[in-house]
Amino acid sequence: MQSDDVSGDKMAGTDNATAVNPWLIPSNVISLASLVVAMVALLASVKSCLVSDQAYKLTEEEYKAARFPVLVGTVNDKGDALLLRAADSAMTLQNAKVYYPPKLLHEVWTVSPPALELSLLALRLTLEDEINKRVKKEPGQIKISDEDAGIPIVIEPFYVAKGESHFDRALYLVRLQFTLTDDPASPPHVKFLGLTFIKHLKTEDEPHKTLSHLWEEMESGGGVTFHQPKFFSD
């Protein structure tokens, strides 16, 4: 019986020994420290991924911007076409599609090598009709548009930059000036001055819809000033 009591005391002593705070056991402390380090490393990794993603997006935008062309349009000697080329000599224009406001010209025009020339004959005839409709001839007066007059167009060039083929979509302005005399039989004289870059468009900016919206704003006086007709009389 006595031996049983001693044994019981020993067991009780063992139970008391195992009731030690688990966070004070070295192996548990090491495990907790490892967990904290792992969590810090995970947070640092997430932050690094976010920074890397932002840097990648910035690099991608810079990459695209470095390869976006701006086209130059020089009027030919006859005054009835624009000779297109990339302003950056490191870019080579291969061909392009050109869109006009549908109320003027609904067809899509193609600019092809070797000339890379955009004919303006159809636009000139259409503009002569539009000017006759919009501007009233008055005896003894010659009406001349200022040099801010122009027609918005969208150009989709296919070009080569840094050894790779690319596609772009951008808004331009065909600048022009016209003269209207008081002679009832004389059509307006339209003189094309060149091409002005406005901005690059997004992929979802459908050319004809974009141009229709701009033309409607012009007709309603909605504040699109770069292609509104302006006139003065001598």
C-alpha positions, 0 to 999 in steps of 0.5 A: 500500500505504501508503495502505491502511495509513493507511485501515486506521488511520483505520477502527480509530480510528473503531471505537474511537470508537464503543465509547463507553459507550451510557449516556453518550450524552446522547440515551440519558440523556434517554430513560432519565430519561423512562422513569423519570419515566413509571414514577413517573407510572404508579405515582402514577396507580395509587395515585391510582386505588386511593385514588379507588376507596376514596373512591368506595366510602366515598362510595357507602356513605355515600350508601346509609346516608343513604338507608336508612330506619328505620321507626317502628311506632305501635300504633293505638287498637284495639291490633290494628295498627301504623301504619308511617312513616319515622323521617326526615321527609325519606323517604316510605314508599310501601308495604312487604312484611312477613315473619314467622317461617314457623313462625308465619305463612308468608304475606307481608303487604303494607302499602299506602297510604293507611293504611300499616297492618300488621294484627296480628290474625293474629299475635295469634291465632297467639301465643295458640295458641303461648302456650297451648302453651308456658306452663302455667297454674297455679291461683292464678297470673297469668303476665305476660311482661316487656317484652323479649318480641317477635317478629322480622319482616323488612320490605321498604319501598319508599320515596322519598328525595331524589327517588329511589325505593329499596328496603330489607330490615331486621330489626325486632322487634314488641314485646309483653307478654302476660298469662295467667290461671289460668282454663282458658277464658280465652285469653292477653291479648296487648298490642302495644307497638310496633316496634323496629329491629334492623339492615339486612339484606344483599341475599342475606339471604332473609327467611324463611330469616333468620327461620327461623334466628332462630326455631330459635335461640330454640327451642334456646336458642342465645342469641337473646335479643331475642325469647325469651319470659320470664315471672314470676308474681304 
